[in-house]
């Protein structure tokens, strides 16, 4: 065993734990960081000194080589895993290296260059070193102001990578240039050939690190450790305030969050009692556990024993706000702790409760607002609504507790009037028999605060304010430190004001009439979109100087809306009750008032699912690619930058992803979609174009503005012959669309099967 402390490095005999050898740094210096492999160790001491340690013939730990760098060293990694990955010691067979990693030819099974990487203070760079000479052969500036805190060489699917974790939660990933390795080893590994090349030229020829990408894993320093999953595949654990497992699928790095709040360090842990486990330490505790299968969407089912109606998440308190309904006797016992399956309105009886006939005859409906821990799903608190009161909306938002907008003054100082605090706001209605439409409702404003509960502090719901409304509160939306509410046919804006003595009130500022029923609402800046029961999408604008809300544009189609969302400032997406999606655009460039008052329909698509919610976000982490070193067409390489930015949910339990495409990408995928339709035939002869056409009881239009991702992904399931047919149809169809000389429009008319496979694989990872 190798043990490294600040004062020495020790070799300890396994089993007996006998101390065999000790190495100490020069007098007056201490070891700051260290790394090792099966036969060597690198240690950094003060002043930028780096030393290579190894065992001599007497099994004594000795200094083999040293080097001094201009700055202090912040982290170290050695590449022992790479030699076993590239070359088989048993048979010495050559290995074909994937061309995406830098070479498409076989590498010789001799002369593998051992590498080390160090991170530097001051200039925030990574240095690649040759072993055992410790000579610098490459420098990679990271930029920014945060130093690298952890380095790790690792291999995923036989491709070597260097991972760099920063102190602010950012992670850089690089692939090792095997073409560079081949050129150096073919020269015999002469040290003169491995010196750092700073001349300009082809990146594939001069750089050791390729395919630079960046992803944000959290906000705290990252510590990288490798481990093997149940299928013996090597993965990497990134410990931080948002622990993440890094793995590879189809030779692309992917990231999966771990359901732990914070992990400081991780190490594999294997014993008779805990086989193939991981030991994870934080500042407060030590956890031993296993990682589930990571290449699938994690789905955890938590029994409610109640009917969920609405849900929201509050990041700052790590809680969910859940509105639920339970039918049953009003005096059923309730337990406020434990797993949700045992506490959320469980219908089991206790010894102290004796059911009677009247209870079961009445089966009264009871509605609750419940506070749930977002990690353990423990019920923390419960607030029961009034009799006949039902929850229609819930949102977590920041409200200003003073008059006016939540803004800071010019000098940056803030006042009590502009202080923002996060609340959970619930909108309800009273369902009274005989009323044709709800005539009464409430807006409840809760804060989540810690309260003493005898056994310690627990998070509780505290009612801060309530407001009676003349109708059902169908939707709520935060709006610049204020609150928007859709109440029956009216949009109402409320300010959240302090009355002094710790009490608050919602004060109505202004509103907008003219709707059938305001069911859905979203806001962005001063703009508000409304999803009406029958009148499609309307665009409103808040005028702060006048204190009014005015309609500036609308879609005049009669769509019965089921969900709306704002893609950006000018494009909005909606779903209607005949299973269609559509997008509209604000006509900002129109020259007449009549044209500006009309939202133009730019996209229509039959999804075949009843969509009831849109949410901005993604199911996977987004990565940022560096500059492309590929010689492929710009349109093809641009698909690396496509990310899912909006999710939708349906009543059938389907989760879908939507992504933005630029014009060139959309044109290319549309042509690929047409080519696929010529090769893939629908079940029962159903035409794809007919199925995806927008149709309801009033109109039927061909699909436009959308690409069918499910159809595009089917390309990967085709046989090679069918793939070639698709490419042939594509190249033939687009050959007539070549732009005129001098045009800046990019068109790919020489697509190959391999290129198309890469494009579809990139798109298939959008989640």
Secondary structure, DSSP 8 states (H G I E B T S, - for coil): -EEE-SSEEEEE-TTT--EEEEEE-STT--EEEEEE-SSEEEEEEGGGEEEEEEE-TTS-EEEEEEEE-SS-EEEEEE-HHHHHHHS-TTT---EE--GGGT-SSEE-SS----EEEEEESSS-EEEEEETTTTEEEEEEE--SS--EEEEEEEEETTEEEEEEEETTSEEEEEEE-HHHHHHHHTTTT-GGGSS---S-S-HHHH-SEEEEEEEE--SS--EEEEEE-TTS-EEEEEESSS-EEEEEETTEEEEEE-S-S--SEEEEE--SSSTTEEEEE-SS-EEEE-----SS--------SSEEEEEEEETTTTEEEEEEEEES-TT-----SSBHHHHSS-----TT----HHHHHH--EEEEEEEEETTT-BEEEEEE--TTEEEEEEEEEEEESSSS-----TTS---GGG-EEEEEEEEEEE--TT-SS---EEEEEEEEEEEE-SSSEEEEEEEEEEEEESS-EEEEEEETTEEEEEETTEEEEEEEEE-SSS-EEEEEEEEE---S-EEEEEEETTEEEEEESSS-EEEEEEETTTTEEEEEEE--S---EEEEEESSSSEEEEEETTTEEEEEE--TT-SSHHHHTB-EEEEEEE-SS-EEEEEE--SS---EE------S-HHHHGGGG--EEEEEEETTS-EEEEE---HHHHHHHHHHHHHHHHHS--GGG--HHHHTSEE-SS-EE--BS---HHHHHGGGGS-HHHHHHHHHHHHHHHGGG---TT----------HHHHHHHHHHHHT--
